[in-house]
Amino acid sequence: MTAKQTVLKYLPDDLEPERLPRHVAVIMDGNGRWAKQQGLPRIMGHRRGVDALKDLLRCCKDWGIEALTAYAFSTENWGRPLEEVDFLMTLFERVLRQELREMMQENVQIRFVGNLNSLPSSLQAEIERSMAETKENQGIKFTVATNYGGREEILQACRAIANQVKQGTLNPEEIDRSLFESHLYTAGICDPDLLIRTSGEMRISNFLLWQMAYAEIYITQTLWPDFDRKEFHQALSAYQRRDRRFGKV
């Protein structure tokens, strides 16, 4: 069975393979609220959220989605209670260590974007190892936005370009969209076609501000730990009913 036939085997019949988004981005909102509803500590919501993300990654791979980007930790999330932040850092590190073998088996190429230098050194080491070991994988491209902020990403790109102009290695007339994008954290990753946000919040929360210029946005009231393949199917169905004109008629 060919790879294309495998995708068609798994893809729900009502979805058109040629109209699937190439790149899906998700804002995984609602872990804390989910835990509260269950009478559990907030950290249990984050644990359950990891399971939901793993299932979505596998679903994207099964259904022929080329890329998935997840908003794991924003630059603003440092303002959360210290106990929760410490737990998240430890959780990220543990999940990377435990899941790397499976990502290799599933041909997943993982990449982290954001200000990674501010993360705990042990987590940085796991991030570097996972990216190095999966960089040659040719399957789904999985990007994790960690200590990420869209405004800071744009500012650091501007600083880098301004420094080249100052040094005389770049003329202002040479600055175009392609050059600017080459200085973003996401350089080399195609823009998202579809943004999914769970828990009903109607904002993009400083996520991929440049890259979301023409992304379709899908909001669901479902809390992230409860987001499953049925919910993803509904999001893709809504996406395929959209008329994407990119500013044209």
Phi and psi in degrees as GROMACS dihedral restraints (atoms count N, CA, C in turn):
[ dihedral_restraints ]
;  ai    aj    ak    al  type     phi  dphi    fc
    3     4     5     6     1   -74.7    20    10
    4     5     6     7     1   165.0    20    10
    6     7     8     9     1   -59.9    20    10
    7     8     9    10     1   -39.9    20    10
    9    10    11    12     1   -64.3    20    10
   10    11    12    13     1   -41.3    20    10
   12    13    14    15     1   -65.9    20    10
   13    14    15    16     1   -35.9    20    10
   15    16    17    18     1   -63.2    20    10
   16    17    18    19     1   -44.2    20    10
   18    19    20    21     1   -59.9    20    10
   19    20    21    22     1   -46.3    20    10
   21    22    23    24     1   -64.0    20    10
   22    23    24    25     1   -30.2    20    10
   24    25    26    27     1   -67.0    20    10
   25    26    27    28     1   -41.2    20    10
   27    28    29    30     1   -85.8    20    10
   28    29    30    31     1   -29.1    20    10
   30    31    32    33     1   -68.4    20    10
   31    32    33    34     1   132.2    20    10
   33    34    35    36     1   -55.0    20    10
   34    35    36    37     1   144.3    20    10
   36    37    38    39     1   -61.2    20    10
   37    38    39    40     1   -29.1    20    10
   39    40    41    42     1   -84.9    20    10
   40    41    42    43     1    -1.3    20    10
   42    43    44    45     1   -98.8    20    10
   43    44    45    46     1   137.5    20    10
   45    46    47    48     1   -92.8    20    10
   46    47    48    49     1   117.5    20    10
   48    49    50    51     1   -55.5    20    10
   49    50    51    52     1   -38.2    20    10
   51    52    53    54     1   -74.6    20    10
   52    53    54    55     1    -9.8    20    10
   54    55    56    57     1  -112.6    20    10
   55    56    57    58     1    13.6    20    10
   57    58    59    60     1   -72.1    20    10
   58    59    60    61     1   148.4    20    10
   60    61    62    63     1   -67.1    20    10
   61    62    63    64     1   140.9    20    10
   63    64    65    66     1   -71.2    20    10
   64    65    66    67     1   -37.4    20    10
   66    67    68    69     1  -133.4    20    10
   67    68    69    70     1   123.4    20    10
   69    70    71    72     1  -111.6    20    10
   70    71    72    73     1   133.8    20    10
   72    73    74    75     1  -116.0    20    10
   73    74    75    76     1   145.2    20    10
   75    76    77    78     1  -132.1    20    10
   76    77    78    79     1   135.6    20    10
   78    79    80    81     1  -102.4    20    10
   79    80    81    82     1   109.2    20    10
   81    82    83    84     1   -88.1    20    10
   82    83    84    85     1    81.7    20    10
   84    85    86    87     1  -103.8    20    10
   85    86    87    88     1   142.3    20    10
   87    88    89    90     1   113.9    20    10
   88    89    90    91     1     6.5    20    10
   90    91    92    93     1   -59.4    20    10
   91    92    93    94     1   -46.7    20    10
   93    94    95    96     1   -65.0    20    10
   94    95    96    97     1   -42.2    20    10
   96    97    98    99     1   -66.0    20    10
   97    98    99   100     1   -37.1    20    10
   99   100   101   102     1   -61.1    20    10
  100   101   102   103     1   -46.8    20    10
  102   103   104   105     1   -61.8    20    10
  103   104   105   106     1   -41.6    20    10
  105   106   107   108     1   -61.9    20    10
  106   107   108   109     1   -41.2    20    10
  108   109   110   111     1   -63.6    20    10
  109   110   111   112     1   -30.5    20    10
  111   112   113   114     1   -88.0    20    10
  112   113   114   115     1    -2.1    20    10
  114   115   116   117     1    71.6    20    10
  115   116   117   118     1    30.8    20    10
  117   118   119   120     1  -116.6    20    10
  118   119   120   121     1   161.1    20    10
  120   121   122   123     1   -64.0    20    10
  121   122   123   124     1   153.3    20    10
  123   124   125   126     1   -56.4    20    10
  124   125   126   127     1   -34.2    20    10
  126   127   128   129     1   -62.8    20    10
  127   128   129   130     1   -27.5    20    10
  129   130   131   132     1   -69.0    20    10
  130   131   132   133     1   -30.1    20    10
  132   133   134   135     1   -65.8    20    10
  133   134   135   136     1   -37.8    20    10
  135   136   137   138     1   -67.4    20    10
  136   137   138   139     1   -38.5    20    10
  138   139   140   141     1   -62.8    20    10
  139   140   141   142     1   -44.4    20    10
  141   142   143   144     1   -66.5    20    10
  142   143   144   145     1   -32.6    20    10
  144   145   146   147     1   -64.0    20    10
  145   146   147   148     1   -34.6    20    10
  147   148   149   150     1   -62.2    20    10
  148   149   150   151     1   -42.0    20    10
  150   151   152   153     1   -62.0    20    10
  151   152   153   154     1   -40.1    20    10
  153   154   155   156     1   -64.4    20    10
  154   155   156   157     1   -38.8    20    10
  156   157   158   159     1   -67.9    20    10
  157   158   159   160     1   -42.1    20    10
  159   160   161   162     1   -59.8    20    10
  160   161   162   163     1   -41.9    20    10
  162   163   164   165     1   -67.3    20    10
  163   164   165   166     1   -38.8    20    10
  165   166   167   168     1   -66.3    20    10
  166   167   168   169     1   -40.7    20    10
  168   169   170   171     1   -60.2    20    10
  169   170   171   172     1   -44.5    20    10
  171   172   173   174     1   -65.4    20    10
  172   173   174   175     1   -38.5    20    10
  174   175   176   177     1   -64.7    20    10
  175   176   177   178     1   -44.4    20    10
  177   178   179   180     1   -58.1    20    10
  178   179   180   181     1   -43.0    20    10
  180   181   182   183     1   -63.8    20    10
  181   182   183   184     1   -44.3    20    10
  183   184   185   186     1   -65.3    20    10
  184   185   186   187     1   -33.7    20    10
  186   187   188   189     1   -96.9    20    10
  187   188   189   190     1     1.5    20    10
  189   190   191   192     1    89.8    20    10
  190   191   192   193     1    19.6    20    10
  192   193   194   195     1   -78.9    20    10
  193   194   195   196     1   129.8    20    10
  195   196   197   198     1   -76.9    20    10
  196   197   198   199     1   -32.8    20    10
  198   199   200   201     1  -146.3    20    10
  199   200   201   202     1   143.6    20    10
  201   202   203   204     1  -133.1    20    10
  202   203   204   205     1   129.8    20    10
  204   205   206   207     1  -121.0    20    10
  205   206   207   208     1   129.3    20    10
  207   208   209   210     1  -117.8    20    10
  208   209   210   211     1   134.1    20    10
  210   211   212   213     1   -86.3    20    10
  211   212   213   214     1    97.9    20    10
  213   214   215   216     1   -90.3    20    10
  214   215   216   217     1   -38.6    20    10
  216   217   218   219     1  -158.2    20    10
  217   218   219   220     1   121.8    20    10
  219   220   221   222     1   -93.2    20    10
  220   221   222   223     1   166.3    20    10
  222   223   224   225     1   -63.4    20    10
  223   224   225   226     1   -24.7    20    10
  225   226   227   228     1   -81.4    20    10
  226   227   228   229     1   -17.6    20    10
  228   229   230   231     1   -69.0    20    10
  229   230   231   232     1   -13.0    20    10
  231   232   233   234     1   -62.4    20    10
  232   233   234   235     1   -19.6    20    10
  234   235   236   237     1   -79.0    20    10
  235   236   237   238     1    -0.8    20    10
  237   238   239   240     1   -75.8    20    10
  238   239   240   241     1   166.7    20    10
  240   241   242   243     1   -52.7    20    10
  241   242   243   244     1   140.4    20    10
  243   244   245   246     1   -56.3    20    10
  244   245   246   247     1   -39.4    20    10
  246   247   248   249     1   -60.4    20    10
  247   248   249   250     1   -41.1    20    10
  249   250   251   252     1   -69.4    20    10
  250   251   252   253     1   -42.1    20    10
  252   253   254   255     1   -63.0    20    10
  253   254   255   256     1   -45.3    20    10
  255   256   257   258     1   -60.6    20    10
  256   257   258   259     1   -39.9    20    10
  258   259   260   261     1   -63.5    20    10
  259   260   261   262     1   -43.4    20    10
  261   262   263   264     1   -62.9    20    10
  262   263   264   265     1   -43.1    20    10
  264   265   266   267     1   -61.2    20    10
  265   266   267   268     1   -43.4    20    10
  267   268   269   270     1   -66.3    20    10
  268   269   270   271     1   -39.2    20    10
  270   271   272   273     1   -64.0    20    10
  271   272   273   274     1   -44.8    20    10
  273   274   275   276     1   -57.2    20    10
  274   275   276   277     1   -46.7    20    10
  276   277   278   279     1   -64.0    20    10
  277   278   279   280     1   -44.9    20    10
  279   280   281   282     1   -65.8    20    10
  280   281   282   283     1   -42.9    20    10
  282   283   284   285     1   -62.7    20    10
  283   284   285   286     1   -42.7    20    10
  285   286   287   288     1   -59.4    20    10
  286   287   288   289     1   -45.0    20    10
  288   289   290   291     1   -64.6    20    10
  289   290   291   292     1   -40.4    20    10
  291   292   293   294     1   -78.2    20    10
  292   293   294   295     1   -30.7    20    10
  294   295   296   297     1   -97.8    20    10
  295   296   297   298     1    -6.2    20    10
  297   298   299   300     1   -60.0    20    10
  298   299   300   301     1   -43.0    20    10
  300   301   302   303     1   -60.0    20    10
  301   302   303   304     1   -43.6    20    10
  303   304   305   306     1   -66.8    20    10
  304   305   306   307     1   -37.4    20    10
  306   307   308   309     1   -62.7    20    10
  307   308   309   310     1   -36.2    20    10
  309   310   311   312     1   -66.5    20    10
  310   311   312   313     1   -43.5    20    10
  312   313   314   315     1   -64.2    20    10
  313   314   315   316     1   -34.7    20    10
  315   316   317   318     1   -87.9    20    10
  316   317   318   319     1     2.3    20    10
  318   319   320   321     1    64.6    20    10
  319   320   321   322     1    33.6    20    10
  321   322   323   324     1   -85.3    20    10
  322   323   324   325     1   133.2    20    10
  324   325   326   327     1  -103.0    20    10
  325   326   327   328     1   114.2    20    10
  327   328   329   330     1  -103.3    20    10
  328   329   330   331     1   142.9    20    10
  330   331   332   333     1  -143.3    20    10
  331   332   333   334     1   140.9    20    10
  333   334   335   336     1  -110.7    20    10
  334   335   336   337     1   138.6    20    10
  336   337   338   339     1  -129.1    20    10
  337   338   339   340     1   146.3    20    10
  339   340   341   342     1   134.2    20    10
  340   341   342   343     1  -172.8    20    10
  342   343   344   345     1   -84.9    20    10
  343   344   345   346     1    83.2    20    10
  345   346   347   348     1   -74.4    20    10
  346   347   348   349     1   -18.9    20    10
  348   349   350   351     1   -66.5    20    10
  349   350   351   352     1   -18.8    20    10
  351   352   353   354     1   -89.3    20    10
  352   353   354   355     1    -2.8    20    10
  354   355   356   357     1   -81.4    20    10
  355   356   357   358     1   158.9    20    10
  357   358   359   360     1   -53.9    20    10
  358   359   360   361     1   143.0    20    10
  360   361   362   363     1   -59.5    20    10
  361   362   363   364     1   -37.6    20    10
  363   364   365   366     1   -66.9    20    10
  364   365   366   367     1   -35.7    20    10
  366   367   368   369     1   -69.7    20    10
  367   368   369   370     1   -40.5    20    10
  369   370   371   372     1   -57.2    20    10
  370   371   372   373     1   -40.6    20    10
  372   373   374   375     1   -64.0    20    10
  373   374   375   376     1   -42.1    20    10
  375   376   377   378     1   -67.4    20    10
  376   377   378   379     1   -37.2    20    10
  378   379   380   381     1   -62.8    20    10
  379   380   381   382     1   -47.6    20    10
  381   382   383   384     1   -61.1    20    10
  382   383   384   385     1   -41.8    20    10
  384   385   386   387     1   -65.9    20    10
  385   386   387   388     1   -44.6    20    10
  387   388   389   390     1   -65.7    20    10
  388   389   390   391     1   -39.7    20    10
  390   391   392   393     1   -68.3    20    10
  391   392   393   394     1   -40.4    20    10
  393   394   395   396     1   -65.7    20    10
  394   395   396   397     1   -42.1    20    10
  396   397   398   399     1   -76.0    20    10
  397   398   399   400     1   -21.9    20    10
  399   400   401   402     1  -106.8    20    10
  400   401   402   403     1     1.8    20    10
  402   403   404   405     1   -63.1    20    10
  403   404   405   406     1   -25.1    20    10
  405   406   407   408     1   -91.1    20    10
  406   407   408   409     1    -5.4    20    10
  408   409   410   411     1   -65.6    20    10
  409   410   411   412     1   141.2    20    10
  411   412   413   414     1  -110.3    20    10
  412   413   414   415     1    10.3    20    10
  414   415   416   417     1   -85.6    20    10
  415   416   417   418     1  -146.5    20    10
  417   418   419   420     1   -62.1    20    10
  418   419   420   421     1   140.7    20    10
  420   421   422   423     1   -94.4    20    10
  421   422   423   424     1   115.6    20    10
  423   424   425   426     1  -110.8    20    10
  424   425   426   427     1   114.1    20    10
  426   427   428   429     1  -110.5    20    10
  427   428   429   430     1   132.3    20    10
  429   430   431   432     1  -115.7    20    10
  430   431   432   433     1   115.3    20    10
  432   433   434   435     1   -85.2    20    10
  433   434   435   436     1   110.9    20    10
  435   436   437   438     1  -129.1    20    10
  436   437   438   439     1   129.3    20    10
  438   439   440   441     1    49.4    20    10
  439   440   441   442     1    49.4    20    10
  441   442   443   444     1  -108.5    20    10
  442   443   444   445     1   140.1    20    10
  444   445   446   447     1  -144.0    20    10
  445   446   447   448     1   128.8    20    10
  447   448   449   450     1   -62.6    20    10
  448   449   450   451     1   -40.4    20    10
  450   451   452   453     1   -65.3    20    10
  451   452   453   454     1   -43.2    20    10
  453   454   455   456     1   -64.9    20    10
  454   455   456   457     1   -36.7    20    10
  456   457   458   459     1   -60.4    20    10
  457   458   459   460     1   -44.8    20    10
  459   460   461   462     1   -66.7    20    10
  460   461   462   463     1   -41.2    20    10
  462   463   464   465     1   -62.7    20    10
  463   464   465   466     1   -43.8    20    10
  465   466   467   468     1   -67.5    20    10
  466   467   468   469     1   -32.5    20    10
  468   469   470   471     1   -66.1    20    10
  469   470   471   472     1   -41.9    20    10
  471   472   473   474     1   -62.7    20    10
  472   473   474   475     1   -42.3    20    10
  474   475   476   477     1   -62.3    20    10
  475   476   477   478     1   -42.8    20    10
  477   478   479   480     1   -64.6    20    10
  478   479   480   481     1   -42.3    20    10
  480   481   482   483     1   -68.1    20    10
  481   482   483   484     1   -42.9    20    10
  483   484   485   486     1   -61.3    20    10
  484   485   486   487     1   -36.4    20    10
  486   487   488   489     1   -66.2    20    10
  487   488   489   490     1   -37.0    20    10
  489   490   491   492     1   -66.3    20    10
  490   491   492   493     1   -39.7    20    10
  492   493   494   495     1   -64.0    20    10
  493   494   495   496     1   -43.7    20    10
  495   496   497   498     1   -60.9    20    10
  496   497   498   499     1   -39.0    20    10
  498   499   500   501     1   -78.3    20    10
  499   500   501   502     1    -8.8    20    10
  501   502   503   504     1    83.7    20    10
  502   503   504   505     1    12.3    20    10
  504   505   506   507     1   -93.7    20    10
  505   506   507   508     1    -2.2    20    10
  507   508   509   510     1  -146.8    20    10
  508   509   510   511     1   132.3    20    10
  510   511   512   513     1   -90.7    20    10
  511   512   513   514     1   141.2    20    10
  513   514   515   516     1   -53.8    20    10
  514   515   516   517     1   -33.1    20    10
  516   517   518   519     1   -65.8    20    10
  517   518   519   520     1   -18.3    20    10
  519   520   521   522     1   -85.0    20    10
  520   521   522   523     1    -8.5    20    10
  522   523   524   525     1   -77.1    20    10
  523   524   525   526     1   114.4    20    10
  525   526   527   528     1  -134.3    20    10
  526   527   528   529     1  -176.7    20    10
  528   529   530   531     1   -59.6    20    10
  529   530   531   532     1   -43.6    20    10
  531   532   533   534     1   -62.1    20    10
  532   533   534   535     1   -44.4    20    10
  534   535   536   537     1   -65.6    20    10
  535   536   537   538     1   -43.6    20    10
  537   538   539   540     1   -60.2    20    10
  538   539   540   541     1   -44.9    20    10
  540   541   542   543     1   -65.4    20    10
  541   542   543   544     1   -26.9    20    10
  543   544   545   546     1   -69.0    20    10
  544   545   546   547     1   -14.8    20    10
  546   547   548   549     1  -101.3    20    10
  547   548   549   550     1     1.3    20    10
  549   550   551   552     1   -81.9    20    10
  550   551   552   553     1   158.1    20    10
  552   553   554   555     1   -55.9    20    10
  553   554   555   556     1   -32.7    20    10
  555   556   557   558     1   -91.0    20    10
  556   557   558   559     1    16.4    20    10
  558   559   560   561     1   -50.9    20    10
  559   560   561   562     1   129.6    20    10
  561   562   563   564     1    91.6    20    10
  562   563   564   565     1    -5.4    20    10
  564   565   566   567     1  -106.7    20    10
  565   566   567   568     1   130.1    20    10
  567   568   569   570     1   -66.9    20    10
  568   569   570   571     1   152.1    20    10
  570   571   572   573     1   -64.0    20    10
  571   572   573   574     1   147.7    20    10
  573   574   575   576     1   -64.6    20    10
  574   575   576   577     1   141.5    20    10
  576   577   578   579     1   -89.9    20    10
  577   578   579   580     1   -31.2    20    10
  579   580   581   582     1  -137.0    20    10
  580   581   582   583     1   127.9    20    10
  582   583   584   585     1  -108.8    20    10
  583   584   585   586     1   125.9    20    10
  585   586   587   588     1  -110.8    20    10
  586   587   588   589     1   128.5    20    10
  588   589   590   591     1  -123.3    20    10
  589   590   591   592     1   129.0    20    10
  591   592   593   594     1   -93.0    20    10
  592   593   594   595     1   169.6    20    10
  594   595   596   597     1    75.7    20    10
  595   596   597   598     1     6.0    20    10
  597   598   599   600     1    81.8    20    10
  598   599   600   601     1     2.4    20    10
  600   601   602   603     1   -72.4    20    10
  601   602   603   604     1   136.9    20    10
  603   604   605   606     1  -106.4    20    10
  604   605   606   607     1    60.3    20    10
  606   607   608   609     1  -156.0    20    10
  607   608   609   610     1   163.8    20    10
  609   610   611   612     1  -103.2    20    10
  610   611   612   613     1    -4.0    20    10
  612   613   614   615     1    51.9    20    10
  613   614   615   616     1    47.6    20    10
  615   616   617   618     1    63.7    20    10
  616   617   618   619     1    31.2    20    10
  618   619   620   621     1  -109.2    20    10
  619   620   621   622     1   119.0    20    10
  621   622   623   624     1    49.4    20    10
  622   623   624   625     1    51.8    20    10
  624   625   626   627     1   -60.5    20    10
  625   626   627   628     1   -41.6    20    10
  627   628   629   630     1   -72.0    20    10
  628   629   630   631     1   -44.1    20    10
  630   631   632   633     1   -73.5    20    10
  631   632   633   634     1   -20.8    20    10
  633   634   635   636     1   -86.7    20    10
  634   635   636   637     1    11.9    20    10
  636   637   638   639     1   -48.0    20    10
  637   638   639   640     1   -42.2    20    10
  639   640   641   642     1  -128.6    20    10
  640   641   642   643     1    24.0    20    10
  642   643   644   645     1   -72.3    20    10
  643   644   645   646     1   142.2    20    10
  645   646   647   648     1   -77.4    20    10
  646   647   648   649     1   139.2    20    10
  648   649   650   651     1  -112.4    20    10
  649   650   651   652     1   131.1    20    10
  651   652   653   654     1  -124.8    20    10
  652   653   654   655     1   121.7    20    10
  654   655   656   657     1  -110.7    20    10
  655   656   657   658     1   131.7    20    10
  657   658   659   660     1  -125.4    20    10
  658   659   660   661     1   145.9    20    10
  660   661   662   663     1   -73.4    20    10
  661   662   663   664     1   -15.2    20    10
  663   664   665   666     1   -61.6    20    10
  664   665   666   667     1   135.1    20    10
  666   667   668   669     1   -76.1    20    10
  667   668   669   670     1   148.9    20    10
  669   670   671   672     1   -53.0    20    10
  670   671   672   673     1   -45.6    20    10
  672   673   674   675     1   -59.7    20    10
  673   674   675   676     1   -20.2    20    10
  675   676   677   678     1   -97.2    20    10
  676   677   678   679     1     2.7    20    10
  678   679   680   681     1   -76.7    20    10
  679   680   681   682     1   115.5    20    10
  681   682   683   684     1  -126.8    20    10
  682   683   684   685     1  -168.7    20    10
  684   685   686   687     1   -64.7    20    10
  685   686   687   688     1   -33.5    20    10
  687   688   689   690     1   -63.1    20    10
  688   689   690   691     1   -43.8    20    10
  690   691   692   693     1   -65.0    20    10
  691   692   693   694     1   -41.1    20    10
  693   694   695   696     1   -64.9    20    10
  694   695   696   697     1   -39.2    20    10
  696   697   698   699     1   -57.8    20    10
  697   698   699   700     1   -45.4    20    10
  699   700   701   702     1   -62.8    20    10
  700   701   702   703     1   -39.6    20    10
  702   703   704   705     1   -63.7    20    10
  703   704   705   706     1   -42.9    20    10
  705   706   707   708     1   -68.9    20    10
  706   707   708   709     1   -35.7    20    10
  708   709   710   711     1   -63.3    20    10
  709   710   711   712     1   -43.0    20    10
  711   712   713   714     1   -63.7    20    10
  712   713   714   715     1   -40.7    20    10
  714   715   716   717     1   -60.4    20    10
  715   716   717   718     1   -43.3    20    10
  717   718   719   720     1   -72.8    20    10
  718   719   720   721     1   -12.7    20    10
  720   721   722   723     1   -89.0    20    10
  721   722   723   724     1    -7.9    20    10
  723   724   725   726     1   -77.8    20    10
  724   725   726   727     1   152.4    20    10
  726   727   728   729     1  -107.8    20    10
  727   728   729   730     1    99.2    20    10
  729   730   731   732     1   -86.2    20    10
  730   731   732   733     1   110.5    20    10
  732   733   734   735     1  -108.3    20    10
  733   734   735   736     1   -13.5    20    10
  735   736   737   738     1    52.7    20    10
  736   737   738   739     1    41.4    20    10
  738   739   740   741     1    84.3    20    10
  739   740   741   742     1    -2.2    20    10
  741   742   743   744     1   -99.4    20    10
  742   743   744   745     1   175.4    20    10
